[in-house]
Amino acid sequence: MRILIIGAGAIGTMLGTALSKNNEIVFYIRESKIEQFKKSELTVNFGNDIKKLSNPQAISSFSQIQNPFDLAILSVKSYNTDEILEDLDTKAFNLITTCQNGIGNEEKLINKYGADKVVSSVITLPAAKNQDGSVSVTNLKGGISFGKTSDKIRLDKIADIFSEAGFKTSICDNYADMKWSKVLLNMNSNALSAITSMTMEELFKSSSAVSVEKKLFKEALCLLNKNNIKTVDLPGYPVKAMCIMYDYLPEKAISAIMLISGKAKSRGKKMPSLYIDIEQGKKNSEIDVVNGAIKVLGERTGEKTPFNSFICNLLHSILEGKIPRNKYRNNPKLLLEDMLSQTGRE
């Protein structure tokens, strides 16, 4: 199969390198980086299994595509989707899948290309780029789940391609349920790590941080329930059990479960994407398609989401320099106090 990987960050590199064993892989790379990229050797560490791809094929313009790819994989950050769609013509591929975080990417693809050409997917494998350019998959229990946007697409055939490359795969009949379940998974310590510069393990040792997490999560669950959006388990991650934990258990029990089970250590030292973006000085953030998606859904349906709206607005204020970067560093207690005082909630 001929596969176009749009974006060569940690996820794109991981997918392209693993899929190259049985498929022809071509990357879409910015022109300024393409020559160096084509001379490189991509290395991905799946624990003790190291996969490599030497002298990867790459293009820097979609106009270079002569024959349509069987599959295009969109792996850029969600805030770059619009830029890609401006130039990516429907004749460039037969099917396109987005493995991006958050809500809204599938709808953009469907609006431009039609549901019959779009496959929804989520990845639950945390991957990070190392200083030497290699990629490490920091937890091997996850995989890839595919969601149906059209009855005309055979998801089992798509899943088989990834299974043959060594990925755990699953299929979900309702892509919206799958994507919102991944949002809940992404909410877990992501924004708080970005704001406080604390690891997931450090956050779950803080009663204040756990209190913030619980309030964000319960608010999101209430909103999803009112909109008849169901949660589904994702490869390696029992999302339904996580929802029960946040919905019914007190903060101390949540903290104990996350720490004793080792789930709070599952990312290792890898900081989440929201933290990485803010530390790199980027002005854009995927907070808009995670906690911000909760905010937008609430506004559209007339439901109040004060906690998720507060976190979304706060992170933007930090990105824009309106709030000092260090204000909440290692201080989730102050974050909780400010969230409660500014929302007027308990």
N, C-alpha and C positions, 0 to 999 in steps of 0.2 A: 504494500500500500504506500502511496505517496502522501506524506504528511507535512504540512507547513506549520512550524512553530512560530507564533507571533509573539516575540518577546523572549529574551535569553537571560532573565533573572534566575533566581534559584529554582523556581518551579519549572519554568520553560527548559532550563538546562537539564534538570532531573528527568523530565518527561522525554525530551528529545534524545538524550543519551541512552536511556533504557529502551526506548522504542526503536532505536537504530539497529538493534540486533536482527530484526525481521522486516524492517520497513525502510524506505528511502526517506530520509529526513532532510528538510531544508528549513533554515531559520530566517526570519525577517529581522534584520539588524539595522540600526541607524547608520547612515553612510559614513559618518565620522569614525565609526568603530569597526566597520566590516572587514577591512583588510587584516587588521590584527586578529580579529575573531577567526577568520578563515585559516590562519596559520597556527591557531592554538590547538591544544588537546583538552577536550572537556573531560573532567573527572568528577564522578559522583560516588560518594561513600555511602553505601547502604549497609551500615554496620561493618562486618568483615568482608562483604561483597563489594568490590570496587569495579565500577563500570567506566569505560573510557570511550571517547569518540575523537579520533584524530582528524585534523583538517576538515571541520564540518562545512557542509555546503551552506551558503547564505546568499540572500538578496537584500538590497537596500531600497527597492522600489517595487510596488505591486505591479507596475507596468512591465516588469521583467518576466512575469508569469505568462508562458505561452500556452500551456495546457492546464486545465483545472486540476487542483490537488483533490485527492479522494477525501481528505479531511484537513481542516484548518483548526488549530488549537489556539485560542486567544488566552494568553497568560500574562498580559500586561496588567498594571495596577488599574483598578476600576476608574480612577479619575483620568486615565488616558484612553478610555474606550472611544469617546467621541472623535478624538483625533484619528484613530485607526479607521473608524467607519467612514470617515470622509473620503478616504482613498481606496478602501478595499471594495472592489467590485464583486458582485455576485458570481461573475464568470470565473473567478479565481479558484473556486472550490465547489465540491459537490455537497459537502456537509461542513458545518462549523460548530465547534463546541467551546463554551467558555467555562474555564475552571477558576474563575476569579471569585474573590470574596464579595459578599454583600448582595443586595437586592437591586435589580434594575437593568443589569447587563443583558439578560435573556430577552427582556422586553424590547430593548434597543435593537438587538439582532433580529428579532422576529418582525419588528416594524419595518426594517430595511430589506430583509432577505426572505421573509415568510417562514412560518412555523415548520414547514416541510424540510427546511435546510438547516434547522437549528437543533442542537442537542445540548441539554443542560447537564452540567457536571459539577461536583464538588470534590476537593482533595483534602484528605485528613492526614496527610503526611507532612509534618513540619520539616521544611528544608531551609537551609541557610548557606549563604556564600561565605567562604573563608577568605582570609587575607590573600592567599595565593591564587584565588580565583576558582578553586575547587568548590564543590557543593557537598554538604553533609546532611543526610537525613537523620535527624536527631531522635526520632522515635519510629520504630518500624511496625507498630501495631495498626497503623491506619492504612488507608487505601483510597480508592476512587469510587464514587457513586454516580450513576447516570440517571437523569430524570427525563421523562417523556414530555415533549412539547407537541408531538404529532403522532397519530396512530400509524402513519405511513413509514415511520423510521423503525428499523429493527435494532433496538438497543442491545440485544444480546450479541449481535455481530460486532458492534463497537466495543462492548465490554470484553469480548474474546481477544481483541487486538491487545488490550492493556493487560489482560490476564497472561497472555503469552509472553509479555515483557516482564512478568514477575510481580505485577500489582494485584492486591486484593481488590475485588470489584463487587459492586452490588447494583441493583436496578430499582428505581422508585417510579411508580406509576404517576405520581403527582409531583412535578418538578418544583412547584411552589412550596409544598410541605418540606421537601428536601432542602431547598435553599434557605428557608426560614429556620430550619433546624440547624443549619450551618451557621447562621447568624447568631443563634443562641450560643453555639460552641465558640464562635469568635468573640462574643461578648465576655467570655470567661477570662477575666484579668487583662484583657487586651488594652482597653482604654486606661485602666488604672495603672498598668505598667508604664504606659506612655506618659501619664501625668506625674507619677511619683518616682519613676526610674527604679522601681523595685521589681524583682523577679516574682514569678508566680508563687514560689515557695515562701518568699518573704511576705507577700501579701496575705497568704493564708495563715501566717503566724500573727497577723494583726487583726484584732477584733474589730477595729474601725473599718479596715479595708473589706473584711467579710461582710460587715453591715452594709456598706455601699454596694457591694456585689449583689447581695440578696435583694436590696431595694430595686436595683436596676433590673434584675432577672424577673422578680415577681411582677413588676410593672409590665415588662414585655410579655410574659406569659398571659396575663390578664387580657392584654390587647389582642394577642393571637387567638385566644379562646373566643373572644367576642366576635372575631372575624372568621370563625370556623376554620382556622389554619391549624392543622395537626402537626405534632412533632413525630419524627421518625428517627430510628437509630441509624447511625452512619458507620462506615467501616472502622472498627476499633474503638468506637465511642458510643456508649449507651446513653444517648441524648434523653430518652424518656426517663431513665432513672435519675439523671442529673436534674431534670425538671421537678421530679418529685422531691428530691433533696432540697432544692432551693425554695420550693413552694411550701413545704410542711415542716422542715427541721429548723431548730434554732441555730443561731450563728455558731455557737460552740461546737455543736454536732457537725455542722458543715465543715468547719475548720479541722476537726479531728479526722473526719472521713478523708478529706483531701490530703492531709499530711500523713496519716497512717497508711493509707492505701498506696501512697507514692504518686498519686495523680498530680499533686502540686509540683512534683519534681520531673514530670513527664517531658517538659520542654528542655530539661537540663539548664544550661546557662544561656540558651537561645532566647533573646528578647523578642517579643512579638513585633509584627510589621508596623504597627502604629508608633511604637517607640523608635524603631529604626528610622522611619521617615522624619520624625520630629528631631532626632539627633543629627540627621544629615542636613537639617536646615530647609527641608522641603516645605513649601507653602500649601501644598495640597495634602489631603489625608483621606484614607478610606473610612474614617469615622462617619462620613456622610452616608455610607452604604451599610453600616453596621448599626451602631446606636442611633445614627441619624435616620436610618430606615424606620426604626420604631417611632421616632418623632414625626416623620412624614406620614406614616400610616395613621397615626393618631390624629393628625391635623385633617387628613382626608376623611376620616370616619367620625370626627367630632369627639374623640376621646382625648383626655388630658394625659400627657406623658411627662410630668415635670422632671423626674430624675434623669431619664435618658436625654431629654432636651437640655438639661443643665450640663451634663457631661459633654454632649456634642458641642454646645456653645463654648464651654470652658476650653476644650482642646483647640478650637478655632482661635480663641482669644490668645492662647499661648503661642500658636503658630504665627499669629499676626503681630506678636510682640506687645499686645495690650496688657498681658499678665506676665510677670517675670517667670522665666523657665524654671527657676529654683524654688518658686513659692511653695509647691507641694512636694518637693523632692524628699523622699523618705518620711513624709508627714501625712499619712492617710487620715489621721485624727482631725487635722485642720480641714482636709477635703470633706470629710463627713460633716463637720460643723458648718462649713460654708454651704454645702448642698442643702442641709436642713433649713438653715436660716434663709437662704435665698429662694427656696421653693415653698417655704411655709408649711412643710409636711414633716411628719414623724415616721 
